[in-house]
Amino acid sequence: MGDRQLTSYTLPSPDLAPENGLSYPFTVDQTPGSEQSSTQERVTQTLSQLLIQHLRGTSAIVSLHPRPVYLEAASAYCYPDLMVTHDPRDLDCCQGLDGVVQYPCLIIDVISHPFSGSEKPGQFEQYRQIETLEEYVWLDPTQPKLNCWRQIEPGVWEAYLYESGDDVYLDSLSFLIEIEAIYDGMLTP
């Protein structure tokens, strides 16, 4: 494979099978300059820095992949790219590197390929079972496009699409930002 740096991950539970819409064995191309190692990672890091800055002085914790979230309804773990918790039940466990989040208010997945409309539907179905989850976001790393599902009342979710020129509002964190700020210099006109 030459200079390519591929890392394979196999997650430990049979509950994480693709048919369950959860995480499954996968390979990440970590070759410097590859789309997955640069654009996706940079978008995730930029957004995490913006969220950390916004949440400074609060008890909220912004967690990056590979910190797992435990899906109690599925008795399984999943590894979103980014999540935020401010639930006191999570705060102690999140201090260590091995901490598992159980009560996130926001989960963000940076999708490594263009939106297909049917992307990870099972995963969202599993995430919806988390009692504290208020919003779930898919972020396209190649263009200013963000899908947000917001729980407006128990069990009722509304979808919001944000694109170039839009201000993104994450209600769970009272966070408002121009979508282009998430891509900070990564997009070519």
Order of alpha helices (4+ residues) and beta strands (2+ residues): beta-beta-alpha-beta-beta-beta-beta-alpha-beta-alpha-beta-beta-beta-beta-beta-alpha
